[in-house]
């Protein structure tokens, strides 16, 4: 009987062992790093496509002639001015698109995709960091955990890793610019709490630069960023923050940049072309359809994996709420405002295209969704904890160690039973295409194609790609040399015509 009692006591001790939050923070950061390894590993096989060539063409020509970085910058500025007048007003996005790293050689293209992942992780770390340290007054371990989870969810569950990370032109226009907006928002929040004068000066300077970048970016980012910045100013006034004046310069710069963005002559030209083929709708119907799309995408962006993450975070958020003095008042109002902000992500696409958006656009919308989802879960749990504390009940729940590997097993099961694992989970897709050799073989075919083009006459015919890993190969060239992608690559390499053989 004593032996049985000892065994039962030992089992009870093991089962009731509680995970230290320092280990939880380190573990979440380690998981993030592990997921990033295959995502970054595959980037050496990324290649430019279509608009990569179009927007960087002038800078590429300058570089070939002079090998001067200043001339490349002049080329980018020329491209921005031209497109602002004849195509669209997103001047900051166009500037970054014009600086496509392939300007400096085919082997340098991977720097673009690498920058996109770094920016997204940095943006998530920044926004989660200021909310944790400045607003909730949590310590560095809680902060690291929140940062790692936020970045991990945004990177691993991105709507389209192809358009988000591995195609620079599409990725920098949405994921890159949205990441800059997150960095700007984080700086705007931190301005209300920063104590050191030099740090405040640095933040003010960054918000001025960030306001130009976000205000001149894609219309999902620029619209949502403007609304967030208005909210920050309003909260600063309502909460009587004396430092609200430090946000006014960036607010003015953002307003001016946003105005120059939406009022560009090129927007009218582009909209006329889209309306000519039956695309787009008026402003009010676009807003109405946006709320319908937001309700639909609450579930389409979610799924079982997102639900598992929310369940995993319940005890973590519960205990964090117990360690902070934040009130968590008016959770319903916070959720309503979050839903409205989420809905604005669909409005530009309905207005210009007549539907909720292309995959590259939905990348930015989903990043907003993921951050707001975690924020709202934390807020509602915090509200419940405050209610229990008012009733004299404890605000803590045990974090038993077995809960986390159990949830990890549930997440693994969800992933492995997915109908499209490589397309749904960015890290797995990257691992799969490297592990099978498809990425390497595809890149070798690309290098052979480049050599054929460079060594060919003015008119070149190339072989089609036989290996076409989804996350790396957006599309292939056409048999028709006058097709836009064909013409873009032909201009890049100084050829009159490039066509692709039909696959027999």
Secondary structure, 3 states (H helix, E strand, C coil): CHHHHHHHHHHHHHHCCECCHHHHHHHHHHHHHHHHHHHHHHHHHCCCCCHHHHHHHHHHHHHHHHCCHHHHHHHHHHHHHHHHHHCCCCHHHHHHHHCCHHHHCHHHCHHHHHHHHHHHHHHHHHHHHHHHHHHCCCCHHHHHHHHHHHHHHHHHCCCCHHHHHHCHHHHHHHHHHHHHHHHHHHHHHHCCCCCCHHHHHHHHHHHHHHHHHHHCCCHHHHHHHHHHHHHHHHHHHHCCCHHHHHHHHHHHHHHHHHHHHHCCHHHHHHHHHHHHCCCCCCHHHHHHHHHHHHHHHHHHCCHHHHHHHHHHHHHHHHHHHHHCCCCCCCHHHHHHHHHHHHHHHHHHHHHHCCCCCCHHHHHHHHHHHHHHHHHHHHHHHHHHHHHHHHCCCCCCCCCEHHHHHHHHHHHHHHHHCCCCHHHHCHHHHHHHHHHCCHHHHHHHHHHHHHHHHHHCCCEEEECCCCCCCCCCCCCCCCCCCCCHHHHHHHHHCCCCEEEECCCC
